[in-house]
Amino acid sequence: VTELQSIFGVPVYDRYSIVIQIFREHAKTTEAKLQVALAELPYIWKKISYTAEDSMGRINLTEKRRLVLHARESKLKSELKKLKEHRKLIRNQRTIRDIPSVAVVGYTNAGKTCLIKALTGDKSLVPENKLFATLDTTSHQGLLPCMLKVLYMDTIGFIQDIPEDLIEPFIATFEDAIIA
């Protein structure tokens, strides 16, 4: 990518950087922002060439960057773990209330939020015609024709051939869908 940028004199984006940019623009909650920051790290790691200590035993600039990235990764994972525990608590409360969950899953921009709005009649839901408008799992109460209350789980959309490094940071978000 760097070679192409220098040859053509214009920015060149790969699939990973485009998806990250879209995620960054649409991340609204703390958890989504943390997930995007964590998803960016493998991309940054690849851009840093590895050089260890120099001959005099000093840590060079590249190694300092690696240490900063390690610290950042640890901090992000720690913060996401706290949010995951909070989400687990909320799921447990739902279980106690004995309200079934229905996960609505599909590709990005496939109309998941629009479907949930139609099923619930929730006027506050505003479906957007854009990729990855939903980066967090959200729950919306509905009522089945048999008068049973349910929670519809609006999930992050999928894309085909998603880079593997983008999956792990969003695993916690998918847990709600898996459990539903």
C-alpha positions as CSV (number, residue, x, y, z in Angstrom):
1,V,0.0,0.0,0.0
2,T,2.8,2.4,0.9
3,E,4.6,1.7,-2.4
4,L,1.4,2.3,-4.4
5,Q,0.9,5.6,-2.5
6,S,4.4,6.8,-3.4
7,I,4.0,5.7,-7.0
8,F,0.6,7.3,-7.6
9,G,0.9,10.2,-5.1
10,V,-2.6,9.6,-3.7
11,P,-3.9,7.7,-0.7
12,V,-4.5,4.0,-1.3
13,Y,-6.8,2.1,1.0
14,D,-7.1,-1.6,1.5
15,R,-10.2,-3.5,2.6
16,Y,-9.1,-3.5,6.2
17,S,-8.5,0.2,6.4
18,I,-11.8,1.0,4.7
19,V,-13.8,-1.1,7.1
20,I,-12.0,0.4,10.1
21,Q,-12.7,3.9,8.8
22,I,-16.4,3.1,8.5
23,F,-16.4,1.5,12.0
24,R,-14.7,4.6,13.4
25,E,-17.2,7.0,11.8
26,H,-20.2,5.0,13.1
27,A,-18.9,4.1,16.6
28,K,-21.1,6.0,19.1
29,T,-20.9,4.1,22.3
30,T,-17.9,3.7,24.6
31,E,-17.9,-0.1,23.8
32,A,-18.0,0.5,20.0
33,K,-15.2,3.0,20.2
34,L,-13.0,0.6,22.3
35,Q,-13.7,-2.2,19.9
36,V,-12.7,-0.1,16.9
37,A,-9.5,1.0,18.7
38,L,-8.7,-2.7,19.4
39,A,-9.5,-3.7,15.8
40,E,-7.1,-1.0,14.6
41,L,-4.1,-2.4,16.5
42,P,-3.2,-5.3,14.2
43,Y,-3.2,-2.9,11.3
44,I,-0.8,-0.6,13.2
45,W,1.3,-3.5,14.2
46,K,1.9,-4.5,10.6
47,K,3.1,-1.0,9.8
48,I,5.8,-1.1,12.5
49,S,8.9,-2.9,11.5
50,Y,10.5,-4.8,14.3
51,T,14.0,-3.8,15.5
52,A,15.1,-4.7,19.0
53,E,17.7,-2.9,21.1
54,D,20.6,-1.3,19.4
55,S,24.2,-2.4,19.9
56,M,24.5,-0.1,23.0
57,G,21.4,-1.7,24.7
58,R,19.2,1.3,24.2
59,I,15.6,0.8,23.2
60,N,15.0,2.4,19.8
61,L,12.0,4.4,18.7
62,T,10.3,1.4,17.0
63,E,10.6,-0.7,20.1
64,K,9.2,2.2,22.2
65,R,6.2,2.2,19.8
66,R,5.8,-1.5,20.3
67,L,5.7,-1.1,24.1
68,V,3.2,1.7,23.8
69,L,1.0,-0.5,21.5
70,H,1.3,-3.4,24.0
71,A,0.2,-1.1,26.8
72,R,-2.7,0.3,24.7
73,E,-3.9,-3.2,23.8
74,S,-3.8,-4.3,27.4
75,K,-5.8,-1.3,28.5
76,L,-8.4,-1.7,25.7
77,K,-8.9,-5.4,26.5
78,S,-9.2,-4.6,30.2
79,E,-11.9,-1.9,29.6
80,L,-13.8,-4.2,27.2
81,K,-13.7,-7.0,29.8
82,K,-15.4,-4.7,32.3
83,L,-18.1,-3.8,29.7
84,K,-18.5,-7.5,28.9
85,E,-19.1,-8.3,32.6
86,H,-21.7,-5.5,32.7
87,R,-23.4,-6.9,29.6
88,K,-23.4,-10.4,31.3
89,L,-25.1,-8.9,34.3
90,I,-27.8,-7.3,32.1
91,R,-28.3,-10.7,30.3
92,N,-28.7,-12.4,33.7
93,Q,-31.4,-9.8,34.6
94,R,-33.2,-10.6,31.4
95,T,-33.1,-14.3,32.2
96,I,-34.6,-13.6,35.7
97,R,-37.4,-11.6,34.0
98,D,-38.0,-14.7,31.8
99,I,-38.3,-12.7,28.6
100,P,-37.2,-14.6,25.5
101,S,-34.6,-13.0,23.2
102,V,-34.7,-13.1,19.4
103,A,-31.5,-12.2,17.6
104,V,-31.9,-10.5,14.2
105,V,-28.7,-11.2,12.3
106,G,-27.7,-10.6,8.7
107,Y,-25.3,-8.7,6.4
108,T,-24.6,-5.0,7.0
109,N,-27.3,-2.7,5.6
110,A,-29.7,-5.6,5.1
111,G,-32.6,-4.0,7.0
112,K,-32.2,-5.6,10.4
113,T,-33.1,-2.4,12.3
114,C,-36.0,-1.7,9.8
115,L,-37.4,-5.1,10.5
116,I,-37.2,-4.6,14.3
117,K,-38.9,-1.2,13.9
118,A,-41.7,-2.9,12.0
119,L,-42.0,-5.7,14.5
120,T,-42.0,-3.5,17.6
121,G,-43.6,-0.3,16.3
122,D,-40.8,1.6,18.0
123,K,-40.8,5.0,16.5
124,S,-37.5,5.9,18.2
125,L,-35.7,3.4,15.9
126,V,-34.2,5.2,12.9
127,P,-32.9,2.8,10.3
128,E,-30.1,4.2,8.3
129,N,-29.1,3.3,4.7
130,K,-25.4,2.9,5.4
131,L,-22.9,0.2,6.1
132,F,-22.4,-0.7,9.8
133,A,-24.9,1.8,11.1
134,T,-25.3,-0.6,14.1
135,L,-22.0,-1.4,15.9
136,D,-23.5,-2.5,19.2
137,T,-26.1,-5.0,20.0
138,T,-29.2,-3.2,21.2
139,S,-32.4,-4.7,22.5
140,H,-36.0,-3.7,21.7
141,Q,-39.1,-5.0,23.4
142,G,-41.8,-6.4,21.2
143,L,-45.0,-8.4,21.6
144,L,-45.7,-11.6,19.6
145,P,-49.3,-12.3,18.3
146,C,-49.8,-14.7,21.2
147,M,-49.1,-11.7,23.6
148,L,-45.7,-13.1,24.7
149,K,-43.2,-10.3,25.4
150,V,-39.9,-10.7,23.5
151,L,-36.6,-8.8,23.2
152,Y,-35.4,-8.3,19.6
153,M,-31.6,-8.0,19.5
154,D,-30.4,-5.7,16.8
155,T,-26.8,-6.9,15.9
156,I,-23.8,-5.6,14.0
157,G,-24.0,-6.6,10.3
158,F,-21.7,-9.1,8.6
159,I,-19.6,-8.5,5.5
160,Q,-18.3,-11.2,3.2
161,D,-14.6,-12.1,3.7
162,I,-14.1,-9.9,6.7
163,P,-10.5,-9.7,7.7
164,E,-9.9,-12.0,10.7
165,D,-8.3,-9.3,12.8
166,L,-11.7,-7.5,12.7
167,I,-13.6,-10.3,14.2
168,E,-12.1,-10.8,17.6
169,P,-12.8,-7.3,19.0
170,F,-16.5,-7.6,18.2
171,I,-16.9,-11.1,19.6
172,A,-18.4,-9.7,22.8
173,T,-21.1,-8.0,20.7
174,F,-21.9,-11.3,19.0
175,E,-22.3,-13.0,22.3
176,D,-25.8,-11.5,22.8
177,A,-26.9,-12.8,19.4
178,I,-25.4,-16.3,20.1
179,I,-27.1,-16.5,23.5
180,A,-30.5,-15.3,22.1
